[in-house]
């Protein structure tokens, strides 16, 4: 009896600490980023950082304006989401509700294979095939542009969105569907008005994770978007994202230099953006439940 | 019972360990020549040559392990300052600011010019233009000329390609072509310029895009792209070993290796190897210009 109690206590304690550890890690990461980013603002003005239109880290004097990077990141992410969310949910609906069982098995395993393609490989495909293809098909000046990045990112986020929304759709209670059919609803009406809304919280979670994947992805965008630090006027132009900037420049900076701190500040901005996205998604999830 | 077994097992491990130690010591004694580990980082321009040098060096001195990674001159210099490499490859000279920071950290960079390199400007094979002046390049890369038609080519918007800012070639090109060697110049690469993360991706884009123009270390020139002639006053020279060695090709620069203080031990051995005829031959084979006059003249 006593043994059981201690065992219970130990397990409970472990679970508590691991929960606390996660919170601790997030706070520590935030503090770490904050500490090094704030060092930048001792020598560089906040206004020039947040509203500066030029990212020229190695010029004399250096300019660290992140407007082009933020807009670049938002552009790529937004277009990728516009592509992958509708298609992802549609595929999930097909797999969960429409496809015959043999097709379902094949599709599910194919989606899993899709998820396991390394991002570098997608980058290669982007450089060698997709970029030139888009250039010729759309008559662009170069294939290294935002759209190429968006398409590849959408491709990368698809498996996440498909498999999680599919799980959510499948776990809708059978009785809901039976009730709908009993009232004379067609298959489409049931799927669209009953199953989809009841699975909405899971689907929103899927979209959130997809967005997280897209905005944080580095390798693909660094390889295919051209990385021009210009404020993009359309998705068909080369652009530079926050992640690619940190990855591309971190290696050359001397730790403790202004450029080094500027990259930390970029990391902090990225962290805050993802935090806001998660927060908003959480909010809508809560509202959906009420 | 259990504990006795454990002891026995421990004993066996102990003897095995002893055996291992002795074998190490004895094999140490049979080493012919020096042993050690050298970490080399830096310029992507030099990385292929450095890799080859390291391989040949390791054949000669099998007990010295040499690891070579690229990343750009800035990466190498930063690593030297952060004490994470023994030799930094750089296709540009260290900046004053960098030397100051290094000294603050107790590191005294020592420079070795190991070879010369030309920076080639490449265009697509279907581009009719063969020759450029530095001023033309300046206008193209700063965005003053945006259409090939303006300099006698086919209609088409020029796509300028550059390396990332961590690249020594980027720095060199900026000083020489963008700022036209005026240190106080405020000119910048046109913001439309694509910043690509490797020389190879510049080649790929130029192969795929008729309107692209890019620059890279002369060792990366291949048959799939066209390296243009550069000069002035109707005297244009291609980026070849011959013209770089003679100093006729304008866009040429020294390549250097930096060590922390006077090199010692295996690092000295490696630097000496780089300067030896075998070492210099490697630079020649990978498309650079050897530092030794006699080697350069052989090529002519």
Interface residues (C-beta under 8 A of the other chain):
Chain A: X54 X56 X57 X58 X59 X68 X127 X128 X131 X132 X135 X141 X142 X143 X144 X222 X223 X226 X227 X228 X229 X230 X238 X240 X248 X249 X251 X252 X253 X254 X255 X256 X257
Chain B: X71 X72 X73 X74 X75 X77 X78 X81 X82 X98 X101 X156 X157 X159 X164 X165 X166 X171 X174 X188 X191 X192 X193 X194 X195 X196 X197 X201 X204 X205 X208 X209 X211 X212
